């Protein structure tokens, strides 16, 4: 039977271990550097109206790599019963679009947002959320280096009669998304 000397069992080849640690550290640094270069800083801009008839919020959040998450949320103040009637009707009672803003006036239609949540609440009335992710070029309403201004426009439609019951416009968000 072979006998292992205790001092020999604890000795490790130092050069190979150091090289492995150095390779792992270098790989981690390269990965973090690549993520840092491509991700870009996350930032979010938000505006809410706080109006008496409806509270409309628009949020634009930078995701990096030239992409942005656009969120529109609205609470249209009405009775719970009236809100539930809108929900029970066929079709979506609320639609949302993003439009350019030129000197405080609504300008070109940039894109629509899909409805992701619709609900009735006894305290707030009819509520909805719209979300999408878009490349910055879709928010670039002035084409080029000029600062862009965008607004959300939400339309409430009675789908029983196909009648527009309200149009709600957010405050502007300004940025350079090109």
C-alpha positions as CSV (number, residue, x, y, z in Angstrom):
1,X,0.0,0.0,0.0
2,X,1.3,3.4,-1.0
3,X,1.8,6.0,1.7
4,X,1.2,9.7,0.9
5,X,3.3,12.1,2.8
6,X,1.0,14.7,4.4
7,X,3.0,17.7,3.1
8,X,2.8,16.5,-0.5
9,X,-1.0,16.2,-0.4
10,X,-1.6,19.9,0.2
11,X,0.7,21.2,-2.5
12,X,-0.9,22.5,-5.6
13,X,0.7,23.6,-8.8
14,X,0.5,27.4,-8.5
15,X,1.0,28.3,-12.1
16,X,-2.0,26.4,-13.4
17,X,-4.4,27.7,-10.7
18,X,-3.3,31.3,-11.3
19,X,-3.8,30.9,-15.0
20,X,-7.3,29.5,-14.5
21,X,-8.3,32.4,-12.2
22,X,-6.9,34.9,-14.6
23,X,-8.7,33.4,-17.5
24,X,-12.0,33.4,-15.6
25,X,-11.6,37.0,-14.5
26,X,-10.7,38.1,-18.0
27,X,-13.8,36.3,-19.4
28,X,-16.0,37.9,-16.8
29,X,-14.6,41.4,-17.5
30,X,-15.0,40.9,-21.3
31,X,-18.6,39.8,-20.8
32,X,-19.5,42.8,-18.5
33,X,-17.7,45.2,-20.9
34,X,-19.7,43.9,-23.9
35,X,-23.0,44.2,-22.0
36,X,-22.1,47.7,-20.8
37,X,-21.2,48.9,-24.3
38,X,-24.4,47.6,-25.9
39,X,-27.0,48.1,-23.2
40,X,-26.8,51.9,-22.8
41,X,-28.2,53.7,-19.8
42,X,-31.8,52.9,-18.7
43,X,-33.9,56.0,-18.3
44,X,-37.6,56.8,-18.2
45,X,-39.6,60.0,-18.8
46,X,-43.2,60.2,-17.6
47,X,-46.0,62.7,-17.8
48,X,-49.5,62.5,-16.2
49,X,-52.5,64.8,-16.8
50,X,-54.3,64.4,-13.5
51,X,-57.4,65.8,-15.1
52,X,-60.8,65.6,-13.4
53,X,-62.5,63.5,-16.2
54,X,-59.5,61.2,-16.7
55,X,-55.9,60.7,-15.6
56,X,-53.7,59.8,-18.6
57,X,-50.0,58.9,-18.2
58,X,-47.4,58.4,-20.8
59,X,-44.0,56.8,-20.0
60,X,-41.1,56.3,-22.3
61,X,-38.3,54.1,-20.9
62,X,-34.9,53.6,-22.7
63,X,-34.0,49.9,-22.9
64,X,-30.7,50.3,-24.6
65,X,-29.6,49.4,-28.1
66,X,-31.9,52.1,-29.5
67,X,-35.1,50.6,-28.2
68,X,-37.8,52.1,-25.9
69,X,-40.7,50.8,-23.9
70,X,-43.7,53.0,-24.3
71,X,-46.5,52.7,-21.7
72,X,-49.8,54.5,-21.7
73,X,-52.2,54.2,-18.7
74,X,-55.6,55.8,-18.3
75,X,-58.3,55.9,-15.7
76,X,-61.5,57.5,-17.2
77,X,-63.6,58.6,-14.2
78,X,-67.2,57.2,-14.3
79,X,-69.4,54.9,-12.3
80,X,-68.4,51.2,-11.9
81,X,-71.6,50.2,-13.8
82,X,-70.9,52.5,-16.7
83,X,-67.3,51.2,-16.9
84,X,-68.5,47.6,-16.8
85,X,-71.0,48.3,-19.7
86,X,-68.1,49.5,-21.8
87,X,-66.1,46.3,-21.0
88,X,-69.1,44.0,-21.7
89,X,-69.7,45.5,-25.2
90,X,-67.9,43.8,-28.1
91,X,-64.6,45.4,-29.2
92,X,-62.2,47.5,-27.3
93,X,-63.7,50.8,-26.0
94,X,-60.3,52.5,-25.6
95,X,-57.5,52.9,-28.3
96,X,-54.2,54.6,-27.9
97,X,-51.8,56.1,-30.4
98,X,-48.6,58.1,-30.1
99,X,-48.5,61.4,-32.1
100,X,-45.9,64.0,-32.7
101,X,-46.3,67.4,-31.2
102,X,-45.3,70.6,-33.0
103,X,-45.5,73.8,-31.0
104,X,-48.2,72.4,-28.8
105,X,-50.4,71.0,-31.6
106,X,-50.9,67.4,-32.4
107,X,-48.9,66.4,-35.5
108,X,-48.3,63.2,-37.4
109,X,-49.5,59.8,-36.2
110,X,-46.4,57.8,-35.2
111,X,-47.8,54.4,-34.1
112,X,-50.6,52.7,-32.2
113,X,-50.2,50.7,-29.0
114,X,-51.8,47.3,-28.2
115,X,-54.3,47.2,-25.3
116,X,-52.8,44.9,-22.6
117,X,-55.3,45.5,-19.7
118,X,-58.9,46.7,-19.4
119,X,-60.8,46.9,-16.2
120,X,-63.6,48.5,-14.2
121,X,-63.0,49.8,-10.7
122,X,-65.5,51.3,-8.2
123,X,-63.0,54.1,-7.3
124,X,-61.4,55.0,-10.6
125,X,-63.9,53.9,-13.3
126,X,-62.7,52.5,-16.6
127,X,-59.0,51.8,-16.6
128,X,-56.6,50.6,-19.3
129,X,-53.0,50.0,-20.0
130,X,-51.2,49.9,-23.4
131,X,-47.6,48.7,-23.9
132,X,-45.2,48.3,-26.7
133,X,-41.4,48.3,-27.4
134,X,-40.3,50.3,-30.4
135,X,-37.0,51.4,-32.1
136,X,-36.1,55.0,-31.5
137,X,-36.7,55.9,-35.1
138,X,-40.5,55.5,-34.5
139,X,-40.3,58.2,-31.8
140,X,-38.2,60.5,-34.0
141,X,-41.0,62.8,-35.2
142,X,-38.7,65.7,-36.3
143,X,-36.3,63.5,-38.3
144,X,-32.7,64.4,-37.5
145,X,-30.9,66.0,-34.6
146,X,-33.9,68.2,-33.5
147,X,-35.5,67.5,-30.1
148,X,-38.7,65.4,-30.6
149,X,-42.0,65.9,-28.7
150,X,-44.6,63.2,-28.5
151,X,-48.0,62.8,-26.9
152,X,-50.3,59.9,-26.2
153,X,-53.9,60.2,-27.5
154,X,-56.5,57.8,-26.1
155,X,-60.0,57.6,-27.6
156,X,-63.0,56.2,-25.8
157,X,-65.6,54.8,-28.1
158,X,-69.1,53.4,-27.3
159,X,-68.9,50.3,-29.5
160,X,-72.7,49.8,-29.3
161,X,-73.2,53.0,-31.3
162,X,-69.7,53.5,-32.7
163,X,-69.7,57.0,-31.1
164,X,-66.6,58.6,-29.8
165,X,-67.3,59.5,-26.2
166,X,-64.0,61.2,-25.4
167,X,-60.5,62.0,-26.6
168,X,-57.8,62.4,-24.0
169,X,-54.3,63.8,-24.7
170,X,-51.3,63.4,-22.5
171,X,-48.7,66.1,-21.8
172,X,-45.7,66.1,-24.1
173,X,-42.5,64.1,-23.5
174,X,-39.4,65.6,-25.1
175,X,-36.3,63.6,-26.2
176,X,-33.9,62.9,-29.0
177,X,-34.6,59.3,-30.0
178,X,-33.0,59.2,-33.4
